Each structure stands twice: as structure tokens, then as C-alpha cells.
Amino acid sequence: MFVFVLNKNGKPLMPCKPQKARVLLRRGDAKVIKRTPFTIKLVGGSSGYKQPLVAGMDTGSKAIGCAVIGLGQVIYQSQVALRQDVSKKMEQRAMYRRNRRGRKCRYRPARWSNRASMRTTGRLAPSLKSKLDSHLRERNFVESILPISEWKVETASFDIHKITKPDVSGAGYQNGVQKGFYNVKAYVLHRDGYKCQSGRKGKHSNKLHVHHIQFRSNGGTDTPTNLTTLCETCHADLHANKFELKAKKSRTKHATEIGIIKSRLKEEWQFAETFGYETKYKREQVLRLQKEHYYDAVAICLEDGELVEPASSVYFKRHVAKGDYQQTKGARSEKRIPVGKLFGLKKHDFISTPQGSGFVKGKRSTGYFALETITGEKVHASANVKKNTIRVTARTTTLTQKMESASNSSSH
């Protein structure tokens, strides 16, 4: 266990043991500035002596692993859960805005096409930008508490053709699914068996159309995965909002996202690049550790044949929205949702109660709150917060909780 140390100017120094931190705090030579991870700031000067620290990051589309190794041991390890709700939140926000525009003022036409951000060169979709920013945010945080000497980052490359067709090899890569068809439309019609894919019962028109599942105005592409076959009747009804298509889950979504994130990280960050097969060999054959993102990060830091004892704890992190956009509920918005403080507490505050400690998941005006851990596990469904409750940390956009690592918890 380490305590992270900053000098009087806020610059990171080498971490110290808890025993030394207690002495510094007792003498008044330092003050606490962060509880998780526990970080102190020196009041006076220091020698500023530093040793080499190597940091490693396991990139991902769902989670990030990060670790720092120095002094022959793991000093820091974390796992960050990335947001998967950005697209849904933006659709919800657009719905509220559309309703408000027609309900509370004169009619104004929708204005999506004149936004400068939509025409920016190299623009990323908000969901992808959130994930890219999460990688850079974790890098900046680690550099804010530790004097990192070198970064090593695993950048994955995926074979999209093999994901969609596992038995492909050799010359098979030259025979894609669209080979032999005049254009994409001909391929989509053949793939769907020249039948309407709406799933609706009743009589269908004989005339077939090819429909964009995600409209091009919303960033959709002309790739076959974004196209489906509809009869003329269903196509007209769909655009008239008489029914909705059931979205199909993409098998290559996360692989494609990681490829984009990798290329953007290389543009904005200087690091030593490693690859998945190297990480897997060091984690399984050298360290003998199970599959976890933070253990992959530990393996990324190490040189070939280098051994290190895994840390007993890991900092789990989760990014959440700044606030709750929805203010009311009910058929006529007659019920107000308590999005502000209730009993002095907000959603995602970390609190300690006699029934357990955890993040506020749900609030009730009766004073009985639902609590959960950083990983979403239930702590208590109805904890009484009206008395004997302490708010340990206030809500931020990055929730952090220190927990036992996988190897330590399995040994108990």
C-alpha cells in the first residue's frame, strides 16, 4: 500500500508508506488533498528525488486497465469502466428538446444541419469521443499523482473479416461477401432473400426498397450492416413513425471502435507500443495471473522475463454524466424527480450508513436510499440515511472505489 505525495507546488513526487505519511500529517508537514486514492501535499520544500516509474495501459472499448511499476513492485493499478450510454442519453436529450420547442414557444424548425461541429474535419461521434477522452483522462490522472518516466500502451488490431467469417484464410480474403454483385443494393437484396425484413404481419407490397437503419443525416453509412430490405408499404409506414425496426447488434462494433481509438491515441500521445500476444504471454506464462484488464496493464509494464508481485488492491473507476437531464416524470410531467440534494445527499455520492457503505443509486423522499458498489453490486436496497450517515465523497464525473484485486479475493 502506498500514499501518493505532491510537493508544495502540486507536482508529483515518489509515493511513501502509510507510516511515513502519518508522521508527516501529525507534524503538520503535509495535508490531505484526496481520500481515494489517498494523496497528501507537502507544506514545505523537499529534495524532489525521483526513481524511474513505468506506466502501462490496456486500451479498450468497454474497459481500460492501467498500472504503474517501480521500486520492483506494483505501485498503482486501476480499471476504468467506459460509458456505453452516450448515444442513448443524446437521443433522450433530443426528445426533450423537440417536445419543449413545440410546447413552450412558437414553432421553430429543427436545426441539425447548420451546426459547425457536424462539418468539423476529423470529427468523432460523441460516443467515441467519450471513450477516447476516458483514455486520456486516466493518463492525466496517473501523471498528476506519480512522476511517470515512460508509458507503454497495448494497441490492438482486429481482423474484421475473420470476426464475421471465422473460417476465412488465404485467398478467401479476396472473396468478400459482396463479390459477384453489381453494387451494395444488389447484395443487400440477395442477403435478405428478396423479402421485407420489417417483421410485420399482413400483406406486403411486391416492390422492394433498401433502407438505411441509421439515417445518413445522423452519421449512418452505406455499408451492408446499416442497410436492410423493406417493401414499399413498410418503408412508407416506417418513415411515418407507425412502427420501429428492431436494431441488430453488431459483432464488430467494439473492434471497430478500438481501431479508431488506437489511431487517435497515436496522434495525441507519445508512447511505446506493445501488442496483445506479448501481453497475454507475460500475464499467463510469466506472472501466472488470470484475465483482468489491470493485470494486463501490469504485464504491459514489464520487460521479458521480469517478475513482480501483484498488488493486493485495485482502484475501480466509472465515468458518469455530470447530472440528470430528466427533471420530471408522469404522463403530463406532473411528478418532479428529486435530482438535487435530498437529505443533503445527491445521486452517486459515496456514503457510509449503519446498513453499509456505497454509492447512492436511487433516492426516496422517505429517506431510504438504494446503495451499490462501483461495479454495480447491491449494497442495500433501502438504507436509512436520515441518521448516522456520513458522506465520504461527493459526486464527481469519475467515481472511484478501492477494492481487493482478483488474486487477493480468491485467496481468502
N, C-alpha and C positions, 0 to 999 in steps of 0.2 A: 504494500500500500504506500502511495506517495501523496504528498501535499505539493501542489503546484505553487511556484513563487514568482512574483513580479517585483522588479525594482521600483524605486520611488517614482520613476517616470512611466511606469506601466509596461516596461519591456520585460519579456520572459527571461527567467534565469533557470538554472538547473533545479529540479524538484528536490525536496528534502523529506526526511522521515517524519511521521507524526510527532514523535518525541521532541524533535528539534523545533517543530512548528509551535508546540505547546509552550516551550521555553520562550520563544520569540514573542508570542502573544501575551504571555504572563508578564514579561518585562516591558511591554509596550513598544517593542521594536517593530511590530508588524500589526496589521489589521486584516480582518476577514472581508473579502470582497465578493466571494461566491461560495455557496454551500455545495453545489453539485456541478462539476467536480470541485472538491474543497480547494480553494485558492486563497492565498494571502498576499498582501502587498507590503513591502518593507517601507518603514517610515524614513529611515536614514540611508546612507550610502552602502555599497557592497563592492566586493572585488570584481564581480562580473565574470568570474571564471566559468567557462563552459566546456563541455565534452561533446564529442560527436553523437548526434542523435539521428537515427534513420527512421523515416516515417513511410508507411505503406498504405495504399488504398486499393480496395477491391471494388471496382465500379459495378454499377447495376442499374436496372430499370425499376426494380421493386425495393431493393435494399442496398446500402453501402456498408462495407466493412472498413475500419480504419484502425491502425495500430502504430505505436512508436516503440522502438527498441534502442536501448542504450545501457551502459554500465553492465552489460551481459544479461539483461533481463527485460521483460515487457513492462514498460512504464505506463502506457496508456493503451486501452483498446475500447472501441465503440462500434455500435451497429445502428445505422440510421434507417428507419422505415420511410420511404418516399411517398409523397402524396399521390393517390390514384383517383382523387375526386375532383380535380381541377375542371375537367370538361363538364361534368355534371353540375358543378357549382355555377359555372358560367352560363349554362343553359337555364338554370333556375333564376339567375340574376336577370337574364334577358327577358324571361317570362314576366317577372315582377315589373320590369321597366315598361314592357309593352302594355301591361294592364294599367299601369299608372299614367302612361301617356294618353290612353283613350278615356280614362275615368276622371282625371282631375284637372284637365286643361283642354284647350281646343285641340283639334286633330293636327298632328304633325307627322309627316311621312317618316318611316324608318330610315336611318342614315348609316348603314353599314359600309357602303361602297366609297364614301369620301374620307375615310379615316386614313391619315398618313401612315399609321402603323401597319396597315394592311399592304402598303406598297413598299415598305422598307426592304432594301436588299439584304438577303440572308436572314430574313425573319424566321423565327421559330414559333411553332404553335405554343400557346400558353402552358399546356400540359408538359411539353418537352422542356420549355424554358424553366419551369419549376424544378424539374429533375436535374437539369444542368446546374442551376443555381444552388441546389442542395449539395452537390459535389463540391462546389467552390466554397460554400458556406462552412462545410466541415473542415476543409483545408485551412480556411482563415481562422477558424476557432482553434484548431490544433496549434497553429503558428502563434496564436495570441497567448498561449499558456506554456509553450515549450520552445526552446531555441533550436529549431529543426535545421540539420545540416544538409540533408538530402531527402528527396521524395522519390519513391518507386511506386508506379501505378500499373495495375494489370488492365490491359485494354483487350477486350475480347473481340474476335472476328467470327461471325457465324455464316455458315453455308445455308442461305435461304432456300436454295433449290433442294438441298438434302433434307431440310426440315419438312418441306411439303411432299417430298418423294424420297423416303429413306433409302430405297434400294438403287438410287442413281449412282452411276460410276462411269469413268472413261468417256466414251463418245456420247453417252447418254446426256451429258451436259449440253450437247449441241441440239438435242431433240426436246425442246421445251414444250409446254402444254399447248402453245399457240402455233406450233409448226404445222403447216399444211392448210392453214386458214388464211383467207384473204386479209382479214382485219380482226380487230378485237371483238367487234359486234358479232361477226360470224362465229367466233369461238364461244362467246357467251351463250348464244342461242343453242349451239350444239351441246355445250356443257349442261345446260338446263333442260335438255331433251325437247326443245321447242314447245315448252309448256309454261304456263303462268305460274310464278313462284309466290303468289300472294298468300296462298293457303286458305283462301276464302271459298265457301261453298256456294253453289249456284252456277248459273250459266256464264261462261266466259266468252269474250269476243275472239274471233279467229285471227284478228290482226295483232301481231306481237310488237312490243316496244322494248328497248333496252333502257333501264332506269338507273340513274346514279343513286346509290344508297345514301351517301353523304354528298350533298349538292356541291358543285364546283364553287359556288359563291361562299361556301363555308369551308373551303380548303380541300374538298374532295378531289380525287384524281380519276383518270380514265383506266386505271388498272382493273383487270378482271375481278379482283376481290371486292372492288367497290361498285360492281355492276351486277344487275340481276334482270331476269326476263319477266315482264308483266304484259298482260293483254291490254288492249286499248281501254276497255271499261275500267279495269282495276287501276290502271295508270292515271286515268282522269279522277277517279274517286280518291286515290292516294293524295294527289295534289289538292283536292278539295277538303283534305283532312277528315275524310269519312272513316278511315282506318289507319293503322300504323303497321309498318313492317317490323317483324322481329329481327333484331340485329344478330348477325352471326359473329361469334368470337373468332378473331384472327389468331392463327397459330404462329404467325411471325411478327406480331406486334412488338413484343419486348425485344426480340433480336434486332429488329429494325431500329428501335429507339436507342439501344446500346450503341449501334454503329454510328448514329448521328451524334450522340453524346461524346463518343470517343473522338470524333473528328473535331468537335468544338473544343474539347479539353486541350487537345494538342495546339490549337490556335491561341488559347489564352493562358497556357501554363507550361512551364519548362520542367520536365521530369524524366526519370529513367524508366523506359517502358519494359514491362515483362508480359508474359503470356500465360494463359490458363494451364497448359500442360506442365509448365515449370512449377506453378503454384501447387497444383494437385500432387505432383511427385514429392515436393518438400513437405507438404502437410501430411500426406498419408505414409510415405516411406521413411521420412527422417523424423518428423515430430510425432507421428502416430496419433494425430488428432482427428476428431470427427468433423463432418462438414458443417461449418458455420462461417458466416461472412467475416467475422472478426478474426477467426483462426486463419482464414485465407490471407487476411491482411498481415498477420504475424509471419506467415510463410513468405509473403512477398518481400518483407524487410530483410530476410536472412540471405546470406550467401550460401552457395552449395556446400552441404555438409555441416553447416553451422547449427548448433543446438541451443535452445533456450527454453526455460521453464515457463509455461503459460501462466498468465495472471489469474488470480482467483476470482476476480470480479470484472464486470464489463459495464460500460455506460450505454444503456439503450436510449435511443432518441427517436422522436416522432415529430414531424412537422405538421402544424395545424394552421387553419386560417386565422387571421387577426381577430375576427369577430363573427357574429352570426348575422347573416343578411336578412333572414326572415324575422319580422317583428311581431306578426300576428298569425292566428290560425282560425279555422272555422269557415263555414260556407260564406259568410259575409265579413270575414276578418274581425269578428266581434270579440275574440279572445286574444288578449295580449300575452305574448310569450316573455317571461322574465329574463331578458338577455343581459341585463345589467347585474349589479350585485344583489344577492339575496342572502340576508343574514351576514352581510359583509364578505360574501364569497362569490366568485364567478366560476363559470364552467372552465375546466382544465386547471383550476388551482390545485396544488398538491396540499392536502390537509391531513392532519392526524386527529383521529377520534378514538374513543374507547372501543368502538367496534372494528377499528382497523385504519390503516393509512393508505391513501391512494389519491388518484386524480378524480376530480368531480366530473362525472359523466352526465348526470342528469340532476336537475334541481326541482324541488317541490315547495310550494308556498307554505306547506305544513312544517317544513324544516327537516324533512327526511330525504337525504340525497343518496344517489347511486354512486358508488366508488369503483374504480377499476385501476389496474396496473398500467404501465406504459405499453405493454404488449396486448392490452385489451381483455385480460383475465379479470373476472369479477372478484372484487374485494368484499363488497357488501351491497345488497340491493336497496337497503333503506336505513342508512346510518343517520342517527340523530345528531345534527350539527348545532343545535340550539344551546348546548352547554358542553364544557370540557373539550372544545375543539380549537386546534391551533392551525393557522395557515402557515405551512412551512415555506412554500414558494408560491409566488403569484404567477398567473397565466402569462406565458410568452408564446411566440410562434414556434419555438423549439422546446418541446417537453423532454426532460431528461430524468432518468431514474437509474440508480446504481443497483445492479443485481448480480447474483452469482453466475459465473461462467458455466458452460455446459459440462466441462470436465469436472469442475468442483462440485456441482449439484448432483452429478451422477455418482460421485464417490461417497456421498452421505447416505 
